[in-house]
Amino acid sequence: MKVAVFNAQPHDRDSLDAANRGSNHELLYLETTLCTKTAPLVADSEAICAFVNDRLDRKVLVQLAKRGIRLIALRCAGFNNVDLEAAEELGMTVLRVPAYSPHAVAEHTVALMLALNRKLHRAAARVREQNFSLEGLLGFDLHRKIVGIIGTGMIGSVVARIMAGFGCQLLGHDIVENAGCRDLGMRYVALDELARSSDIITLHCPLTPQTHHLVNAGFLELVKPGVLLINTNRGGVIDTRAVIDSLKSGRIGSLGLDVYEEEADLFFRDLSGQIIQDDIFARLLTFPNVMITAHQAFFTREALANIAETTIGNLSDFQSGTINEENRVTARQFQR
């Protein structure tokens, strides 16, 4: 099968080529992001392989369908960037990688917590300048702190296990309770109670119309002053303007982000020689208590291998007509 691979970075090529040995799919690597302008680059491909920042709205899907694309193979777990209703109307199948490595994202989440709490980013910069003062670097023990986890699926449950190991108290919020998290001592509560009670809040719910801007001005009015907020999920789960206001007021004590709502124009490229035009993102960078990584939580050897193997498997399954239904995405899932 001939496949146009968008947003293809060097690591994508290496991992997909390794997984493709023996399958012999023809992979057309394109560094550009998929959008209406770049959709014609699929040429005579039968399928496309897309990533988190590729745009798969109705206009793009119509263009792809006219060019004979029958399969959208997402090399990620999230599917909020796909108009699933349009895909179904156009007879296109959407497959994803639902569980490439929850440990990778969970471990990065905890790394952000630790770095922000103990101000490791500031401490390391000071020492390089031979400034060995401890002023302004005071942190707190994680032991016995209350950690609120919004979304307790595969990633959230791994975060829960790690934080339980630190001796934290666990609060959870999800539409479906996780028995494994309850066994760790997690108490499931309403969102308002989680906001009021948590010392640390971390987001691991899918981005849907229901969770868009879940963390908004109203939510942030409820949180403990000085709360540590982490988002390694999807940028649209938080209202960034409201978060900036809470950083300015001190309501948020520290913020760790691996995602950003408008990241498609920023992440996965070197912009070091350019002026960032996104004023909201530029404002975030001015806060000393904010750490931002460029959507790298998934970025481990194990995760890349799993993503590539599942993606190639999805292509082969589709070609043979034996689709793994656990990897299929439908409009019903988007609406849940």
N, C-alpha and C positions, 0 to 999 in steps of 0.2 A: 504494500500500500504506500502511495506517495503522500507524505505528510509535510505541511508547512509549519515549522516550529517558530513561533514568534517569541520576542524577548529572549532570544537565545544568547546566554552568556557563555564564556569559555567553560565554566564548570558544568553547564547544561550539556554542552556538546560532548564532553568527556564521559559524563555519566550515562547519557542516552546512547552514545555509540557503544559503550561497554555492554549495556543491557540489550542492545539491538543485535549483537553478534548471535547468529543463528536464526534470527527472525527475518532479517533482510528487508526491513521496511526502508523505503527511500526517504530519508529525512532532509528536507530543505531548510537550512538554518537561516533565520532572519533576525538581525539584532534589533530591529525596530519594534515598537509597540503596535499591536493591532488596533486599528481604528478605521473610520470610513476612508481615509486617504491611503492607508496601506493595505486594505483588504484585497485590492487587485494583485498584490504580490503572490497570492496563493497559486497563481498560474493554473496548471491542470491538476492540482492536488485533489485528493479525495477526502482528506481530513485536515484539520488544523490542531496544533498542540499549543495551548495558551497558558499564561501565568496570571497571577493575581491582579496585575495592573493593565492587562489587555481589556479593551472595551468590546463587549459582546452584546450591545443593545440591539433593538429591532432593526435599525438601519444597517448596521454591520452584518447582522445575520441574513438579512434579505440579499445583500451583496454576495455573501458567501454561498448562499443557497443557489443563486443564479449561476455561480461558477462551479456548481456540482459538489460542494462540500456536504457530506452526509454525517460526519462525526466531529464533535468538539471534544478533544481529550484534554482535560484540565490537569496540569501537573501540580496541583495543590488541592487542599481539602475544601477551601471556601469556594462558593459559587455565586456570591452576591453581585458579581460583575456580569452575570449572564441573564438575559431576558428569557427565562425558561418557557414562558407561555409562547413567545414568538418562535422559539426553537421547536416546540412541539407542533405548532401550526405549520411550520416549514418542513416537518418530517426529519428533523435533525436529532440525533442521539447525543446526549451529554454525559460523559463519564469523568470521574474525578479520582483523586487519591485520598481516601478518607482517613487513613491512619499511617502516615509515612514514618513519623517518630514523635509521639507525644512527649517523650523524654527530652528531645532537643529543645522544644519550645518551653517546656516546664522548667528546665534547668536554666535557660536564658532568663526566664521570668524571675527566678530566685536570684540569679546573678545581679540583675538590676536592683532588686530589693536590697541586697547586701551592699552593693556599691553606693547606692544613694544613702542608706542609713549610716554607713561608716565614712561616707564622703571620699571614697577611694579615688574618684576622678580628680578631685581638688588636691588631695594629699599627694598623689603621684606627680602632678604638675608642680606643686611646691618644692618637692624634694629635688626635682630636676633643676630648679632655680636656686638650690642650696638654702631653701627656706624650710627650717625644721620646726617651726612653731606649730603647736597643736590648737591654737585658737581657731574657733569656728568649725572644728572637725568632730565635735561631740556627737556620738550616736546613742543608741539604746540597745539593750538586750532584746533579742527576738523571743527569748524564753518567756512564756506566759502571755505574750502579746496576742491580741485577737486578730485573726486574719479572715477577712471576708472574701469568699471566692464566688464570683458570679459566673455561673456555668460550670457544672461539675461532670462534664463528659470525660473523654480520654485525657485531655491535657489538664483540665481542672483537677481531676482526681490524682494525677501524678504530682501536681503542685501541692495538693492536700497531704499526700504521703510525705513529701519532703518537709513541709512546714510542721507536720506532726513530729517529725524527727527532731526539730528544733525545740519541741516542747510548747508549741503554740496552741491556743484555743482556736477551733475552727467553726466558722459560720458559713453556711452555703445558701445559695438561691438559684433555683432552677425549676423548670416546669416538670421535670422528672427527677426524683430523688435517686441518688446513687447509693446502693446498699454498702458498697465498699467504703465510701466516704463516711457513712453513718457508723460503720464499724471502727473508724478512726476516732470517733467521738464528735464528728461534725453535727452541728445542730442546724437544721434548715429553718430559715426565717423569711419573713417578708422583706422586700427590698428596702423599705424605710428603716426597719430595725437593723439590717445589715449596715446601712449607711451610718446610723447613729452610734453603733457599737464597735465598729472595726477600727483598729489602729492602722491596718494595712488593708487595702482593697485591690484585688487583681481580677481582671476581666478575661473570661474565656468562653463567652457565649457567642453563637453565630450571629453575623450581621443580617438581620431581616428587617422588614418594615416595622416590626414590633420592638426591635432592640436599637433601631437607629436613634442616636443621641440619647441613649438610656442614661448616660451620665450627663446631666444637663444642669442648668442653674438651680432648679428645684431640688434635685438630688444632692448637689453640693452644699446647699443651705443646711442639710441635715447632718453632714459628716462631722466627725470630731475635728476641732482645730488642730492642724499639723498632721493630718492623715497622709500616709504614703500611698500614692495611687500608681498602679502599674497597668499598662495596656500592651500586650503582645498579641492581640487578637485581630481586630480590624479597626482601622482609624475611625470609621463612621459610628462606632459605638459611643464615642464621646463627642460632645459639643466643644470644640477647641476654644472658641471665644469665651464660653463660660468657664472653662478650665483656666484660661489666662486671667480672668477676673479673680478667680479663687486663689491663684498663685500670688497675685498682687495684694490681696487682702490677708494672705497668710493662712487662709482656710486649708489649702493644700500645702503641706510641709515639704513634700518632695514628689516629683513626677518622673516616672520612667516610661518611655514610649519606644516601641519597636515598629510602630505603624503610625500613619498619619492620613487623615481623610483625603487630602489632595496629593498623596505621595506619588501618583502616577507621573507627575511632571518633574519629580525630583529623584526618587530612589532608583538604584541599580545603574547609576551612571556617574562619571566624574565631572562635577560642576565646580571644581575648586578654582578655576580661572574665570568664573562668571559671577555676576551679582544676582543673588536670589531675588526673584520678583514677587514671591509669595510673602506678603507682609506679616501674615499670621504666623507662618513657620519661622520667619526671621525674628519675630518677637519672642517665640519660645526659646530660641537660642540665646537670648540675653539673660535668662534666669540662671543663677549659679546652682540652684537646687533642681535642675532639670537635666536628665540624661536622655539622649535620643540616639538610637541605633537604627540603621537603614534597612529595616525588615530582614534581619539576619538571624532571628531566633531559630528558624528551621535549618540553618546552615551548618550541618555536621556531615561528616563522611557517610555515616549510617543513613541519615535522612535522605541525602542526595541519591544514594544507591537504591533505597526503597522507592523513592519517587520515580526514578527512571524505570525500575523493574516493573512497577505497577502500571506506569504509563504505556510501556511497550506491551505489557500483557493486555491492557485494555484495547490497544490497536489490533493485536492478534485475535483477541476474542471477538471483536466487532467484525473483523474480516471473515472469521469462521462461522459467525452467527451464534456464538455461545457466550453471550454477555454475562458477566458477573453482576447480578442485580444489586449487590451491596455497593457497587461503585457507580451505579446509574443515578442521575439527578433528575428530578421531575419538578413541575411547577408546584405540586402539592407540598413538597419539602420546603420550598421557598416561602410558602404561606403559613407554615406552622408557627 
